[in-house]
Amino acid sequence: MAIFKYKGIDLDGKMVRGRLVAVNSADLESRLEQMDLELINSKEVISGGGFISGRKIGRRELINFCIHMEQMIRSGVPILEALGDLRDSLDNPRFKEIVSVIISSIEGGQTFSEALNQFPTVFDEIFVNLVKAGEQSGKLPTVLHDMTETLKWQDELAAQTKKILMYPAFVTCVVVGVTFFLMIYLVPQMVSFIENAGKEIPFHTQLLIMTSDVVINYWYLLVGLPVVGWVTVYYLASVYPRVRYLLDKLLLNTWIVGPILHKIILTRFANYFALLYSSGVTVLDCMKISESIAGNRVISAAIHDVGQQIADGKTISEGFEQVNMFPPLVLRMFKVGENTGSLDEALATISYFYNRDVQESIDKLQSLIEPVMTVVLGLLLGWVMLSVLGPIYDIIGEISG
């Protein structure tokens, strides 16, 4: 397989450029015909496929992929026909190309999971392993259904998180904008009037003047230092694993945000572990795969340690007890799952409890953010008004008297 850069024409006569994985030029032309494109010219750019440029494949597109494939396969439609119908209904050109490559790979003798594994940036390790387990156990529709529910949960959680962040981000921008306007334009004019009046300036007004001078003279540092700091921390975290580990540990210990993040990670871990285990993946493989989905080096290291202890002969619950990272609920449910032989159901219970807890925590955080931001903005404006208008009012009072 190789990557070809091509130029073609669609049914409407519009010029289309892109990249596509194909065995040779003839195979490329055949694949473009399946996409309702007529090849004009092509050029091989990379040998050994696996990368296709274009728009990113979103989570909702993956949800539609799972729903479509689950319904088709459950209804008895062959995988190739189901993929062909899906390809013809897709609007995303990149996803359309990917599905075309998957179809060609299956026609060439690969399994569904092997074909998906060509695109790790779209179908991650968990997705591929679940599909592989579903193929081997004959429960592929069930696996796809479970993946759909999991992706929906992730999408809802991402939407809620975005909703929470939008309001404080907007208010923060307003506060910063108002602060710069007051400090750079309004305060100096008011202060010059107060100083010319020859009246003694109170301390809170002097503090405001000092703040205004700092903003006027060093605004570039106030704007640039946070950006430089963020870029520096990001670079160090990407280059040095120890720095990333310390940052993840700090994030877990952050007030309010840390406990919510911990619960979200545990929910994701329990959910995917249950999916993998119920699909027939071994416990050790479940632990290994779960390391990559934690998204936090501290918890990933804890999961790795648990896997090592299980490999050394300890039970799952004993391994989790040793690392001292997981709450009593997780430990208790692992014991129950081991004793009853229904580990996947115990993990589903963990996922349910933490998911509900996360929802409640997010709702509380959202209800707390709005009044806090309002109070902060009110205090800032109140300080400026008191420091500027207070002395002016006293001057006007003396003149009137």
C-alpha positions as CSV (number, residue, x, y, z in Angstrom):
1,M,0.0,0.0,0.0
2,A,1.2,3.6,-0.7
3,I,-0.2,7.1,-0.4
4,F,-1.1,8.8,-3.7
5,K,-1.7,12.5,-4.1
6,Y,-4.5,12.8,-6.7
7,K,-6.5,15.4,-8.6
8,G,-10.0,14.4,-9.8
9,I,-13.4,15.7,-10.8
10,D,-16.7,14.9,-9.0
11,L,-20.1,14.4,-10.5
12,D,-20.8,18.1,-10.5
13,G,-17.6,18.9,-12.4
14,K,-15.8,20.3,-9.4
15,M,-12.1,19.9,-9.0
16,V,-11.1,17.7,-6.0
17,R,-7.6,17.2,-4.6
18,G,-6.6,14.9,-1.9
19,R,-4.6,11.9,-0.8
20,L,-5.6,8.2,-0.8
21,V,-4.1,4.9,0.2
22,A,-3.9,2.4,-2.7
23,V,-1.9,-0.5,-4.0
24,N,-1.1,1.1,-7.4
25,S,-2.5,3.6,-9.9
26,A,-5.1,1.2,-11.2
27,D,-6.3,0.5,-7.6
28,L,-6.4,4.3,-7.0
29,E,-8.6,4.9,-10.0
30,S,-10.9,2.1,-8.9
31,R,-11.2,3.5,-5.4
32,L,-11.9,7.0,-6.7
33,E,-14.6,5.7,-9.0
34,Q,-16.3,4.2,-5.9
35,M,-16.2,7.7,-4.4
36,D,-17.8,9.1,-7.6
37,L,-14.6,10.8,-8.6
38,E,-12.9,10.7,-12.0
39,L,-9.1,10.6,-11.8
40,I,-7.2,13.3,-13.8
41,N,-3.7,12.7,-12.5
42,S,-1.9,11.2,-9.5
43,K,1.5,11.0,-7.8
44,E,2.8,8.6,-5.2
45,V,4.1,10.6,-2.3
46,I,4.7,8.0,0.5
47,S,5.2,4.3,0.4
48,G,3.3,2.3,3.0
49,G,-0.1,3.8,3.7
50,G,-1.9,4.6,6.9
51,F,-2.1,8.4,6.7
52,I,-4.8,10.4,4.9
53,S,-5.0,14.1,5.0
54,G,-8.1,16.1,5.5
55,R,-10.6,17.2,8.1
56,K,-10.4,15.6,11.5
57,I,-12.8,12.7,12.3
58,G,-15.0,13.9,15.2
59,R,-16.5,11.8,18.0
60,R,-20.0,12.2,16.6
61,E,-18.9,10.8,13.3
62,L,-17.5,7.7,15.1
63,I,-20.8,7.4,16.9
64,N,-22.7,7.4,13.6
65,F,-20.2,4.8,12.3
66,C,-20.8,2.5,15.3
67,I,-24.6,2.9,15.1
68,H,-24.7,2.2,11.4
69,M,-22.4,-0.9,11.6
70,E,-24.2,-2.3,14.6
71,Q,-27.7,-2.0,13.0
72,M,-26.5,-3.4,9.7
73,I,-24.6,-6.4,11.2
74,R,-27.3,-7.2,13.6
75,S,-29.8,-7.2,10.7
76,G,-27.6,-9.8,8.9
77,V,-26.0,-7.4,6.3
78,P,-22.5,-8.4,5.4
79,I,-19.7,-6.1,6.7
80,L,-18.6,-5.1,3.2
81,E,-22.1,-4.1,2.1
82,A,-22.6,-2.2,5.4
83,L,-19.4,-0.3,4.9
84,G,-20.3,0.4,1.2
85,D,-23.7,1.9,2.3
86,L,-21.9,4.0,5.0
87,R,-19.3,5.3,2.6
88,D,-22.0,6.5,0.1
89,S,-23.8,8.4,2.9
90,L,-20.7,10.2,4.4
91,D,-20.2,14.0,3.9
92,N,-16.6,14.1,5.3
93,P,-14.3,13.5,2.4
94,R,-11.5,12.2,4.7
95,F,-13.8,9.7,6.4
96,K,-15.1,8.6,3.0
97,E,-11.6,7.9,1.9
98,I,-10.8,5.9,5.1
99,V,-13.9,3.8,4.7
100,S,-13.0,3.1,1.1
101,V,-9.5,1.9,2.2
102,I,-11.1,-0.3,4.9
103,I,-13.4,-1.9,2.3
104,S,-10.4,-2.5,0.0
105,S,-8.4,-4.0,2.8
106,I,-11.2,-6.4,3.8
107,E,-11.6,-7.4,0.1
108,G,-7.8,-8.1,0.2
109,G,-8.2,-10.6,3.0
110,Q,-7.8,-8.5,6.2
111,T,-10.3,-8.8,9.0
112,F,-12.4,-5.8,10.1
113,S,-10.2,-5.0,13.1
114,E,-7.0,-5.3,11.0
115,A,-8.4,-2.9,8.5
116,L,-9.4,-0.4,11.2
117,N,-5.9,-0.7,12.7
118,Q,-4.4,1.0,9.7
119,F,-5.8,4.3,11.0
120,P,-4.8,4.6,14.7
121,T,-5.5,8.3,14.8
122,V,-9.2,7.6,14.0
123,F,-9.7,4.1,15.6
124,D,-7.6,4.0,18.7
125,E,-6.2,0.9,20.4
126,I,-9.3,0.3,22.5
127,F,-11.6,0.5,19.5
128,V,-9.6,-1.9,17.5
129,N,-9.2,-4.4,20.4
130,L,-12.9,-4.3,21.1
131,V,-13.8,-5.0,17.5
132,K,-11.2,-7.8,17.4
133,A,-12.7,-9.3,20.6
134,G,-16.2,-8.9,19.1
135,E,-15.1,-10.7,15.9
136,Q,-13.6,-13.6,17.9
137,S,-16.6,-14.0,20.3
138,G,-19.3,-13.4,17.6
139,K,-20.6,-10.5,19.6
140,L,-19.6,-7.7,17.2
141,P,-23.0,-5.9,17.2
142,T,-23.0,-5.9,21.1
143,V,-19.5,-4.5,21.1
144,L,-20.4,-1.8,18.7
145,H,-23.5,-0.9,20.7
146,D,-21.4,-0.6,23.9
147,M,-18.9,1.6,22.1
148,T,-21.8,3.8,20.9
149,E,-23.0,4.3,24.5
150,T,-19.5,5.0,25.7
151,L,-18.8,7.5,22.9
152,K,-22.1,9.2,23.6
153,W,-21.2,9.5,27.3
154,Q,-17.8,11.1,26.3
155,D,-19.5,13.5,23.9
156,E,-22.0,14.6,26.6
157,L,-19.3,15.0,29.1
158,A,-17.2,17.1,26.7
159,A,-20.2,19.3,25.9
160,Q,-20.9,19.9,29.6
161,T,-17.3,20.7,30.2
162,K,-17.2,23.1,27.3
163,K,-20.4,24.7,28.6
164,I,-18.9,25.2,32.1
165,L,-15.7,26.7,30.6
166,M,-17.4,29.1,28.2
167,Y,-19.0,31.4,30.9
168,P,-15.9,31.9,33.0
169,A,-13.8,32.3,29.9
170,F,-16.2,35.0,28.6
171,V,-16.4,36.8,31.9
172,T,-12.6,36.6,32.3
173,C,-12.2,38.3,28.9
174,V,-14.6,41.0,29.9
175,V,-12.8,41.5,33.2
176,V,-9.4,41.8,31.6
177,G,-10.8,44.1,28.9
178,V,-12.5,46.4,31.4
179,T,-9.4,46.4,33.6
180,F,-7.1,47.4,30.8
181,F,-9.5,50.1,29.7
182,L,-9.9,51.5,33.2
183,M,-6.2,51.4,34.0
184,I,-4.9,52.7,30.8
185,Y,-7.5,55.3,29.8
186,L,-10.0,56.2,32.5
187,V,-7.9,56.1,35.7
188,P,-5.1,58.4,34.5
189,Q,-7.6,61.1,33.5
190,M,-9.4,61.0,36.8
191,V,-6.2,60.9,38.8
192,S,-4.8,64.0,37.1
193,F,-8.0,65.8,38.1
194,I,-7.7,64.7,41.7
195,E,-4.0,65.6,41.9
196,N,-4.6,69.1,40.4
197,A,-7.2,69.7,43.1
198,G,-4.4,69.5,45.7
199,K,-6.4,67.2,48.0
200,E,-4.8,64.4,50.0
201,I,-5.1,61.0,48.1
202,P,-6.3,58.1,50.2
203,F,-4.4,54.8,50.3
204,H,-6.8,52.8,48.1
205,T,-6.6,55.5,45.5
206,Q,-2.8,55.5,45.7
207,L,-2.9,51.7,45.2
208,L,-5.1,52.1,42.2
209,I,-2.6,54.7,40.7
210,M,0.3,52.3,41.3
211,T,-1.7,49.5,39.6
212,S,-2.5,51.8,36.6
213,D,1.2,52.8,36.3
214,V,2.2,49.1,36.2
215,V,-0.4,48.3,33.5
216,I,0.6,51.3,31.4
217,N,4.3,50.8,31.6
218,Y,4.5,47.0,31.6
219,W,1.4,45.9,29.7
220,Y,3.5,43.8,27.3
221,L,4.8,41.8,30.3
222,L,1.3,41.3,31.7
223,V,0.2,40.0,28.3
224,G,3.3,38.1,27.3
225,L,4.5,36.4,30.5
226,P,1.4,34.1,30.8
227,V,1.8,33.1,27.1
228,V,5.5,32.5,27.5
229,G,4.9,30.6,30.7
230,W,2.2,28.4,29.2
231,V,4.4,27.6,26.2
232,T,7.4,26.8,28.4
233,V,5.4,24.5,30.7
234,Y,3.9,22.8,27.6
235,Y,7.4,22.3,26.1
236,L,8.9,20.9,29.3
237,A,5.9,18.6,29.8
238,S,6.2,17.2,26.3
239,V,10.0,16.7,26.5
240,Y,10.5,15.6,30.1
241,P,8.2,12.8,31.5
242,R,8.9,13.8,35.1
243,V,7.6,17.3,34.5
244,R,4.4,15.9,32.9
245,Y,4.1,13.5,35.9
246,L,4.4,16.4,38.4
247,L,1.9,18.6,36.5
248,D,-0.6,15.7,36.4
249,K,-0.1,15.2,40.1
250,L,-0.6,18.9,40.8
251,L,-3.8,18.8,38.6
252,L,-5.2,15.9,40.6
253,N,-4.6,17.9,43.9
254,T,-6.1,21.1,42.6
255,W,-9.0,22.4,44.7
256,I,-12.5,21.5,43.2
257,V,-11.1,20.6,39.8
258,G,-8.8,17.8,40.9
259,P,-11.5,15.5,42.6
260,I,-13.8,15.9,39.6
261,L,-11.0,15.0,37.1
262,H,-10.1,12.0,39.3
263,K,-13.7,10.8,39.2
264,I,-13.9,11.3,35.4
265,I,-10.7,9.3,34.9
266,L,-12.0,6.5,37.1
267,T,-15.3,6.4,35.3
268,R,-13.6,6.1,31.9
269,F,-11.2,3.4,33.3
270,A,-14.1,1.4,34.7
271,N,-16.2,1.8,31.6
272,Y,-13.5,0.7,29.2
273,F,-12.2,-2.0,31.4
274,A,-15.8,-3.5,31.6
275,L,-16.2,-3.3,27.8
276,L,-12.8,-5.0,27.2
277,Y,-13.3,-7.7,29.8
278,S,-16.9,-8.5,28.8
279,S,-15.7,-8.8,25.2
280,G,-13.2,-11.5,26.1
281,V,-10.0,-9.5,26.5
282,T,-7.7,-10.9,29.3
283,V,-7.3,-9.0,32.5
284,L,-3.6,-8.2,31.9
285,D,-4.4,-6.9,28.4
286,C,-7.2,-4.8,29.8
287,M,-4.8,-3.3,32.3
288,K,-2.2,-2.6,29.6
289,I,-4.8,-1.0,27.3
290,S,-6.3,1.0,30.2
291,E,-3.0,2.7,30.8
292,S,-3.2,4.7,27.6
293,I,-6.7,6.0,28.2
294,A,-6.2,7.5,31.6
295,G,-4.8,10.7,30.2
296,N,-3.0,11.3,33.5
297,R,0.6,10.0,34.1
298,V,0.0,9.5,37.9
299,I,-3.1,7.2,37.4
300,S,-1.4,5.5,34.4
301,A,1.6,4.6,36.5
302,A,-0.8,3.3,39.2
303,I,-2.6,1.1,36.7
304,H,0.8,-0.1,35.4
305,D,1.8,-1.1,38.9
306,V,-1.5,-3.0,39.4
307,G,-0.9,-4.9,36.2
308,Q,2.6,-5.8,37.3
309,Q,1.3,-7.1,40.6
310,I,-1.4,-9.1,38.9
311,A,1.2,-10.6,36.6
312,D,3.2,-11.6,39.8
313,G,0.2,-13.6,41.0
314,K,-1.8,-11.3,43.1
315,T,-5.6,-10.9,42.7
316,I,-7.0,-7.8,41.0
317,S,-8.3,-6.4,44.3
318,E,-5.0,-7.0,46.1
319,G,-3.2,-5.2,43.3
320,F,-5.4,-2.2,43.5
321,E,-5.1,-2.1,47.3
322,Q,-1.3,-2.0,47.1
323,V,-1.0,1.2,44.9
324,N,-3.1,3.3,47.3
325,M,-4.6,5.4,44.5
326,F,-8.1,4.1,44.1
327,P,-11.0,4.9,46.4
328,P,-12.7,2.3,48.7
329,L,-15.7,2.0,46.3
330,V,-13.4,0.8,43.5
331,L,-11.6,-1.7,45.8
332,R,-14.9,-3.0,47.2
333,M,-16.5,-3.5,43.8
334,F,-13.4,-5.3,42.5
335,K,-13.6,-7.7,45.4
336,V,-17.3,-8.3,44.8
337,G,-16.7,-8.9,41.1
338,E,-13.9,-11.4,41.8
339,N,-16.0,-13.2,44.4
340,T,-19.2,-13.4,42.3
341,G,-17.5,-14.0,38.9
342,S,-19.2,-10.9,37.4
343,L,-16.3,-8.5,37.2
344,D,-17.8,-6.6,34.2
345,E,-21.0,-6.0,36.2
346,A,-19.1,-4.7,39.2
347,L,-17.1,-2.3,37.0
348,A,-20.4,-1.1,35.4
349,T,-21.6,-0.3,38.8
350,I,-18.4,1.7,39.5
351,S,-19.0,3.6,36.2
352,Y,-22.6,4.3,37.1
353,F,-21.8,5.7,40.6
354,Y,-19.0,7.9,39.5
355,N,-20.8,9.1,36.4
356,R,-23.7,10.2,38.6
357,D,-21.2,11.8,41.0
358,V,-19.4,13.6,38.2
359,Q,-22.7,15.0,36.9
360,E,-23.6,16.3,40.3
361,S,-20.1,17.8,40.8
362,I,-20.2,19.5,37.5
363,D,-23.7,21.0,38.2
364,K,-22.5,22.3,41.6
365,L,-19.4,23.8,40.0
366,Q,-21.4,25.5,37.3
367,S,-23.8,27.0,39.9
368,L,-20.7,28.2,41.9
369,I,-18.8,29.7,39.0
370,E,-21.4,32.3,37.9
371,P,-21.8,34.1,41.3
372,V,-18.1,34.0,42.0
373,M,-17.3,35.6,38.7
374,T,-20.0,38.2,39.2
375,V,-18.6,39.0,42.6
376,V,-15.1,39.3,41.3
377,L,-16.2,41.7,38.5
378,G,-18.3,43.7,41.0
379,L,-15.4,44.0,43.5
380,L,-13.1,45.2,40.8
381,L,-15.5,47.8,39.5
382,G,-16.4,48.8,43.0
383,W,-12.7,49.3,43.9
384,V,-12.1,51.5,40.9
385,M,-15.3,53.5,41.4
386,L,-14.5,54.0,45.1
387,S,-10.9,55.0,44.5
388,V,-11.7,57.4,41.7
389,L,-15.1,58.8,42.3
390,G,-14.8,59.0,46.1
391,P,-12.1,61.7,46.1
392,I,-13.9,63.5,43.2
393,Y,-17.1,63.5,45.2
394,D,-15.3,65.0,48.3
395,I,-13.8,67.7,46.1
396,I,-17.2,68.6,44.7
397,G,-18.6,68.6,48.2
398,E,-16.0,71.1,49.4
399,I,-16.6,73.3,46.4
400,S,-20.4,73.3,47.0
401,G,-19.9,74.0,50.7
